[in-house]
Amino acid sequence: MKINYEPKLDFDDVLLAPHRSRTASRSDIKLVRNFSFYHSDNVWEGVPVFAANMDTTGSFAMSNTLAEYAMPTCLHKHYEVDDLVRELYYPETQWYSIGIKDADIFKLNEFMDKSGVKPNICIDVANGYTDDFVDFCHRVRRHVNKHTIIMAGNVCTPEMVQELILHGGVDIVKIGIGPGSACTTRLKTGVGFPQLSAIIECSHAAHGLRNGDGRLGLVCADGGCRTPADVCKAFAAGADFVMLGGMLAGTYECEGDWQYEWVSDGKHDYYHKMVRKSLKFYGMSSSEAQSKYGGVKNYRASEGRVKEVPYKGPAKDVILDVLGGLRSACAYMGATKLKDMNKCAEFNLVNRTHFDQSV
């Protein structure tokens, strides 16, 4: 047994310190980033905030809305191939999600054959620490051309980040074990890592790797962001991309089990209309998701919760709130662009001054 006595930090444990800034206006802050990759010879440009590939948030409608802001969406992996081909409007911002079964490779081949597109791929599992996962990522890398960007996870420690990049052929490693609002891995297993420290340590490990052309490994912070401030802290901690699930849950673009209610227009007693009230939101390792996609396995526990998320309106309201928070944080910190947040960041330890908030 080993005990690590070094404190590990979460988003609520810190606040960002302001610094002198030459930025005259928040509108001058540049949020679009340009990335090259360790393995892929592709170049990606956009605002590096993903919609998560949960079956509620990783929808076609979500991808259409986020594309307007140059933001990517990881489409959930339960769409049929014909639906994916038909809805393929934004190849650069629509990422294709797969698991680690042979059937996922067959489905990927069918999609590429029918669409003629070599997609950006997200290989998604709850536990990225198995040799089988690394081997599967390497298999996918050999299977696709060099133009394809591969993101994979989840892990939360530097050693596994390096393993996935060096031996798995992964360009972007997803960081986060248990921080998601709909995840109960920490409650069921006692396993996890505070998300801010995970981002700091894992981004340092990824950015320390350079290929022969000088291109770096990259990380995507996945889970734990409940407010725009958390997104700001994730980027300041060194995340190249940030993935949002709970923050986008309950927006108009979500798919799933909606609850409706009849409301009056406030003028006529006889006129009522049905409007969205709430969305059933659940983790993809929950019993709800397991029952929906193949049945609950008797050898595993449910590691996700089910919750009702109030209707939030269009996703653009959440997006604009996040982007506005990022611009303002950069202006406070003295960063003229998103890329410089990590260079300008100074975190101050605090005593969890924020109240817990539901998604």
Disulfide bonds with the S-S distance in Angstrom:
none
